[in-house]
Amino acid sequence: MTEIPDQSRGARRARHQDILAEVATEEAEAAEAEAAEQAATLDVALHLRVDRELDAELRERAAHEHIPTSALVRRLLRRALHEPAVTAGAVEDIARRVTREELHGR
């Protein structure tokens, strides 16, 4: 078996400690986010039916963000209610661009 130099072993230990610290930080942030979500949660249950594809997408995204699916759905619903999908300015920009393209295309 080959001996690993002390310098390499030390570098590996330092890297390992950095990784452990990063994971601990991410877990703490996820726990904090979940606690905040639960604290803001009302005692009103909302049940809805979704197709399997949407369910899978929601579960995958929630897993990726390290939060419960219900917390993700609450966040998405709040955002959808409070943030317009398309602003009036964006619609005006689109209309101007379409008009320019029609004028230059003819």
N, C-alpha and C positions, 0 to 999 in steps of 0.2 A: 504494500500500500504506500502511496506517495504522501509525504509529509506536506502539509499546507504551511507556507511561511506565516509567521506571526502577523506580518503586515496585512496579508490577504485575509487572514482570519479576523483581524481587527476591523478591516473595512467591511467584511460581511456582517459582523456583529452590529456595526454602526448602521449599515443599510437596513438590517433587520429591525433595529430599534426605531428607525425612521418610519418604516412601513407600519409597525405596531402603533406608533403615535398617530399616523395618518388615519388608520382604521379606527382607532379610539375616538379621534376627532369627528370622523364621519358618523360613527354610531351615536355620539353625543348630540350632534346636530339633528340627526333623524329622530332621536328620542325627544329632543326639545320641540321639534316641529310637530310631532305626534301629540305631545302634551298640550301644545297651544291649540291644535285642532280640536282635541277632546274638550278643552276648557271652553272653547267657543261653540261647541256643539249644543244644539237645542235638544230637547227631549221629544222632538217630533220625528216620527219615522216616515220616510217617503219610500214607497215601493213603486218600482216601474219595471216594465219588461223591455229587454233589449235583445237583439239577435246575438247569436253565438260569436260572430265576428267582432262586434263592438265589445262584448264582454271580454273576449280574449285580448283585444287591443287595450282596454282599460286596465286589465290585470297586469299585462306586460309593462305598460307605462308606469303603473304604480310600483311594481317590483323594481323597475329601473330607477325610480326616484326614492325607493326605500320608504314608502309610506303605504298605509292601508288604502285599498281601492276606494272605500267610502270617502276618505279624506281627499283623494284625488278628484272624485266626482263632485264633492262639495266645492272644491277650489274651482273646477271648470265651470260649474253652474254660476257661482258668484261672478267669475270673470265675464261670462257670457251676458249676465244681466247688467253689469256695470260698465262694460267696455263695448261700445258699438263695434260691430264686425267691420263696417266700412264707414268712415267719417264722411261728412259732406264735402270736405276738402278733397278727399281721395276720389270721390265720384266726379267732382268738377275737373280734377286733373285727368281722369280717364276720358271724360267727355272732350276736353281740349285736345288730347292726344289723338282720339279717334277722328275728330274734325280735321286736324292737321293732316293726318294720314289720308283721309278721303280727298282733301283738296290737292295734295301732292300726287296722289295716285291717279287722278283723272286728267 
